[in-house]
Amino acid sequence: MTKFGVGISEHPEAAVAAGEALGQISDRFEGERPDLTVAFFTPQHLSQSRNIANAIHEILMPRAAIGASVSGVIGGGQSIEAGPGISIWAAKLDGVRVTTMLLDTSSSLDGGEVRGWPDHGCEAGTLILLADPFSFPLDRFLASLNVNLPEVAVAGGFVSAGVAPEVNRLIADLSTAGRGAVGVLVEASPLIDTAVIEASRPIGKAFTVTAAEAGTIFELGGKPALERLEETFNEIDVESKRLMSAGMQLGTVLNEQQDEFGPGDFQVRDLAGADESDKSITTGEVVEVGQTVQFHVRDPAAAQEKLSRTLSAGDDSASALVFAPMGAGIADEVLAGDLHRSGGGAVYRPCIAGAYCAGQAGRIGNATAPTGGNRLFPDAVTLATFGI
């Protein structure tokens, strides 16, 4: 059977903090060996990455282990964004195969070829991936996965403790590195899924793109795009107007077969600008004529509400790894998950751990769709879920 555990500590000494976190997991596992552990530690523990890796293997003896330095950690129903912290997550996955990898590339490669990808058995599943932003071209790597391994879904992101090259630390089993990326591919299973929760919500009406070229949209629903934007502003409530004034976004529908669209149904991008002369708006990516789009605003409160609903869907046999934007400040009550009571009055909550990243990797829609597949999200929360 599957089993999950998480341990977290704010102790300033890495040895003590790792011991406290691992002790919490050991109590949960009662001597059983995890299939996988994922560890996150803050900048205060950068110099102790090898000792943290050794401690995990000595105490838990996981079959696969990865870890990374990040600006803040999540675990045990709490979030540590300031001060020292270590969060360790462990999973027993009931026979599901896990494969650890330490990836590296060079500036001469296009992101599709990386050193360290296993030669066998890694064509489908969920890749939990932690990459150094100074040395690993994560955006190009994700694009390559979409083409070459479309059945691999990614959850993770850029690690965030270091502010210069070779400062961040990555852990792959008993190895540590200051560059590249670490990952673990979890074999495809109905138990395991990924999710992306945008820090945005749609406003106004959805429109069909009726004139566009590359990243410039000239018409929406037969009218100049800028006029549609002004119409939307005039129709929405005061709070949405306030958010719209702070920054505008445009969402492209992922599944054109739906009759109605709501939060989570779009690939959202910032609006790069507008041109009064031809009433056009500009996005950062190509938009095709015939696609359905809707204006969006950033709304962190709405994102936390959706995250809360997602996490509270699990019970005590469920789990999730959460990768959130730096500074997102996810509330502890969201991370704890809503309480669930069975008919006998027992209280359940999913086992949640994670980190604050400098850009989150996730998958939306189908890799073969124009706006789907694995990609980087600057504002969204990405998740690897187990039984949720």
N, C-alpha and C positions, 0 to 999 in steps of 0.2 A: 504494500500500500504506500501511497505518497505521504510524505511528512515534510513540514517546513518549520524553520526556527529562525529567530533573529535575536541578535544581542547588540547592545549599544552602550557606550560609556563616554563620559565627558572628562575622565581623569586626565590630568596634564601629562602624566608619564605613560609613554606608549606601551611599555611592558604591562603595567597595571591595567590600562584601558583594554588592551587586547585580552588579558586574562579575564577581566570582568565580562566582556562581550562573549568570549568563547564559553565561559562558565554558564551563561544563560542558555546558550544553544545546547551544551552538553546535558543540562537538566531536561531539555525538551527531547533530545534524541536517546537518552538513557543507554548510551553505549553503542548505538547503531552508527554505522559509517555513512556519512552523506555522500551522495553522488556528485554534488556540486556545492561550492561556496563562492560567494561574491563579497569582497571586502571594499569598503570605502573609508578613507582616512583624510583628515584635514591637514593644512600646511604645517601645523605644529608637530606632526609626526612624520614629515617627509624623510628625515634621516634614518628612520627606523623601519623602512619598508621591508628590508630583507628579514629583520627580526619578526615582523608581523607575519610574513609568509611562512617562516619556520614554525612559529607558534601555531598557526592554523593547521599545518600538517602534523605537528607533534600531538596536538590535542584531539583534532577531529579526523585526521587521516582521510580527507576527501579524495574521491577519484579524479576530480578536476577542480581547479581553483583559479580564479582571476581576481584582480583588485586594482585600485587606482587611487591616486591623490586627487581630492576635489575640494572646492571651497566650503562646502557644507554637506552634512550627512543626514539621512533620514532613517528611522528605525524605531521599533517598539512604541509606535504611536506618538513620536515626537520628532522635531526638526531642530538641528543644531546648525545655525548659519554663522555664528560668531563664537570664537573660542575653540578649544580642542575637542575632537570627536572621532570615534571609530564606530562604524556600523558594519556588522558581519551578518550575512544572510546564508542560510544553508537549506538544501533541499535533497530529499530522497525521492527519486522519480520513478520507482517501480519498474526498473528494467529499461528505461529510456536511455539510449546511448548519448553521452556527452563527449565532445572533443575540444580540448583546449588548443589555442593557437596564439603564437606571438608573431605579429605581422610587422613587416617593414617594407619600405619602398624607397626609391630615389627620384630625384627631380627629372631624370631622363625617362621615367616610365609614365604612362598615361593614366595610372590609377587602376587599370584593369589587371595588371600583372603585379603581384605582391609576393614577397618572400615569406614563407611560413604557412601558406594555405595548404592543408592536408591534401594528399594526392588521391584519397579514396573516401567514399562514404559521406561526402559533405555536399549533397546536391539539393537537399530540402530540409527545412526545419526553421528554428528561431535562433538567430545569431545575436547574443548579448555582446555588445562591442563597446570598448572604451578606448578612445584614441587621443594621442597628444596633438594639440592644435598646431604646434610649431613644426612638426615633422611628418605628419601623415595626411595625405589629401583625401579626407573622408568623403567630401562631396563627389569626387570623381570615382572613388571606390564604390560608393553606393550606386552610382549610375551604371558602373560596370556590372555589379551584382544583378541589377534589374535586367540586363541583357543576357548575361552568361549563366546566371543561377536564379531564374525568376521565382523559384519555389522557396527561396531563402528570405525570410522576413527579419528585419533588424530592429532591435531596441537598444538604446544606449546613447552615447554622445561624446563630446569633447570633454576631457578631464580639465580641471579648472583651478588647481592649487598653485601651479607655477605661472610666473609672469615673464619667463624667458626660456629659450631653448635649453633642454637637458635638465630642467628643474623638476618637472613632474616625474612621478614614479609610477610604473606599471608593474603588476605582478601576474605571472603566468605559471601556475604550479609553484615550483621553488625558484624560478628565475625572476629577476627583476630587470627593468630597463628604464632608460630616460627618454626614449623616443619610440616612434612607431605606434602600434596599437595592440591590445590584447583582446581576445574574444573567446567565447565558448559557444559552439554550435550544439544546440539541443535538438535531438532527433524529432522529426515531425510527429505530433501526437494531438489527438482531440483535446487533451487537457490544456495545451499550451497555445497562447494567442498573443497578439500584439495590439496596441491601441495608440491613437494619437488624439490628444485633447487640446484643441486650439484655444488660446487665450483671447478668443474673439467670438462675436455672435452676429448673425445676419440682421440687417435692418431694411425696412422698405420692402419693395417687391423684387422678384426675380425677373430678369430680362434676357432676351435672346440677342446675341451679338449679330448685327446685320451689316456692319462694315468695319473691317479691321485690317491692319497690315503689321506683321511682326508683333511687337509689344505695344502698339498703339491702337486704341479702339476709337473709331470715329462715330459709330452709331450703335445704340441699344434700342431694340424694339422699334426701329424705323425713325428714331429721333436722335439728334446730336447727343453724344455721350455726356457732355458736360451739363446739358439741360436735364438729363435724367438724374444726374447727381444732385442738381439744385432742387428738382422735384422731390427727391428722396429726403433731403434735408428739411424741406417745408412740411413734410407729412409726418415726421417722427416726433416722439415725445421729447420733453426738455432734457432728460438725462441722456438720451441717445444723441441729442444735438451737442451736448457738452463733450461726450466721448468722440463724436465725429469731428469736432473742432480741434481735438488734440491729435488727430491722425486718422487717415482714411485707408481702408483696405478693400480689396475686391476678391470675392470667392468664386471659383469656377466649379461647377457641379461635377461630382465624381461619377455619378450614375444617372445618365440622362433618361433612363427608363422609369424613374420615380415620378409619381404624380405631384408630390409635395416635397419641399426641401426645408431642412432645419439645421441647427448646429451639428457639426460633424459630417455634413453632406458635401462639404466644399474643400477644395485646395485653396487656401487663403494666402494672398500676397499683398504687400504694401503697394499703394498707388505711388508711382514715382513722380508724377506731375500732371499738369493739365495745360492746354493751349487754348487761350481765348479766341485766337484768330480762326481756328477751324472747329472749336468746341470739342476737342478730343481729350482723352485721358490716356496716360501711359502707365503700363505695368512693367515689372521686371522680367516677364516671360511672355512667350508667344501665346496669343489668344486667337482661336480660329473662329471664322464666321460660322454661325449655327450653334455654338456653345451657349449654355445657359450660365449666367453670372448673377451675382447679387452683392451689393455693397455690404461691408462689414465694419465693425468698430472693435477696438481692443476693449475687453471687459474681463479683467482678472477675477472679479467676483463670480461671474457666470462660469468661468473655467473651473474655479474651485467647487462650485455647486455640482458641475458635471463630474468632476473627479470624485467627489464624495459619493455620488450615486453609483459610479463605476466600482469603486472600492467596496462599498457596502453591499454589493451584490454577492460577495463571497461569504463563506462561513469559516469555521475553524479549520477546515481542511483545504482552504484556498490560500493563495498568496499572490503578491505582485512586487515587481521591481519597478520603482518610479524614478524617472529621469526628468528633473524640473529645471527651468531656467534660473540662472543666478539671480538672487534678489526677489524671487517669486513669493517667498514667505508663506508657504503652504501651512495652513492652520493645523495645529496638533489634532484637533477634533476630526478634521478631514482624514488625516493619516491613520487615526485610530480605527476608522471605519464606523459606520452606524452599528449600534448593537442590535443583534438579532436574538430573539427569544423563541425557543421551541415550545411545544405544548407543555413540556415539563418545567419550563422556566429557566432553562440553561441559557447562558450568554455566550455568543459566538462573535468573532471578528476575524477577518483575514490577516495573515502575517505579511506585513508591509515593510520594505526597506528600500533605500535608494540614495540618490545624490543630486546635488545641484551642479549643473554642467554649463559649459560655455557654448552651447549649441547642442540640440538634441536630435538624435537620429531615430527615425520611425518609418512605418510603412502605412500608406493609405491606398485603398482600392487595389486594383489589379496591376501588376507590373507591366502588363501590355497596354494599359490605358494611357492616353496622352498625359494625364495629370496624376496618374497613380504610381505606385512603387515606393521603394525606399528613397528617402531624401532627408536633408537637414531642415530643422525647424527652429528658428531663433527664439520664438516665444512659446511654443507649445510644450506641453508635458507629454512625454512618450512612456509607454508601459510595456513590460513583458508580464503577462498574466498567466496564472496557473489555477485552473478550476474556477475562474470568475467569468 
